[in-house]
Amino acid sequence: MAYKIDENKCIGCHSCMGACPAMAIVDAPNGKCMIDKKKCMGCGTCASICPMSAIAPDAE
């Protein structure tokens, strides 16, 4: 299952980007981060490191 970032909670610290082993997290146009669902392996590393708890499994 892929993960998603809640853009209302994300502060753009990019901690998740450096932690992602699949390199699935990229810069969003708004200066925050977004997850490329095609690359996400669903490991949850990004969610565990996010200081704002802005990342969660994507139910879609």
Secondary structure as UniProt FT lines:
FT   STRAND          3..5
FT   TURN            7..9
FT   HELIX           15..19
FT   TURN            21..22
FT   STRAND          25..27
FT   TURN            29..30
FT   STRAND          33..35
FT   TURN            37..39
FT   HELIX           45..49
FT   TURN            51..52
FT   STRAND          55..57
//
